[in-house]
Amino acid sequence: MIRCAYRAFPYAFARYDKTSRISKIALVRQMIQSLHGWNHRVYVLFDSWYTSKSLIETCLTKGWYVIAALKTNQILYSKGIRPSVKEFARYIAFSDTHLVTVGGEVYRIECIATKRD
């Protein structure tokens, strides 16, 4: 689904076939790679089931912003430390978060990464 202002357009739909050798993440990565750039800021939203290093890097390579939900048991690997999301959340102060509005929905986010390392 592609949303521009208050309009949403279906873009790519693919049925996941459990018998195929392609994973759901790989299927979504192919969809993202097939999208071409625009002259404005692009945000990609993931729920916790699709948040993965592979998909985030695919978006960052295109220069797009990512807003993603994380499962509390996921491990973050950054600067030689590897806390779980649950442990990491203990150190986030409310003042460190930012409000972002995408398509009329408001999200409170903590910026974990600003560029692809």
Rosetta blueprint (number, residue, H / E / L):
1 M L
2 I E
3 R E
4 C E
5 A L
6 Y L
7 R E
8 A E
9 F E
10 P L
11 Y L
12 A L
13 F L
14 A L
15 R L
16 Y L
17 D L
18 K L
19 T L
20 S L
21 R L
22 I L
23 S L
24 K H
25 I H
26 A H
27 L H
28 V H
29 R H
30 Q H
31 M H
32 I H
33 Q H
34 S H
35 L L
36 H L
37 G L
38 W L
39 N L
40 H L
41 R L
42 V L
43 Y E
44 V E
45 L E
46 F E
47 D L
48 S L
49 W L
50 Y L
51 T L
52 S L
53 K H
54 S H
55 L H
56 I H
57 E H
58 T H
59 C H
60 L H
61 T H
62 K L
63 G L
64 W L
65 Y E
66 V E
67 I E
68 A E
69 A L
70 L L
71 K L
72 T L
73 N L
74 Q L
75 I E
76 L L
77 Y L
78 S E
79 K L
80 G L
81 I E
82 R L
83 P L
84 S E
85 V H
86 K H
87 E H
88 F H
89 A H
90 R L
91 Y L
92 I L
93 A L
94 F H
95 S H
96 D H
97 T L
98 H E
99 L E
100 V E
101 T E
102 V E
103 G L
104 G L
105 E E
106 V E
107 Y E
108 R E
109 I E
110 E L
111 C L
112 I L
113 A L
114 T L
115 K L
116 R L
117 D L
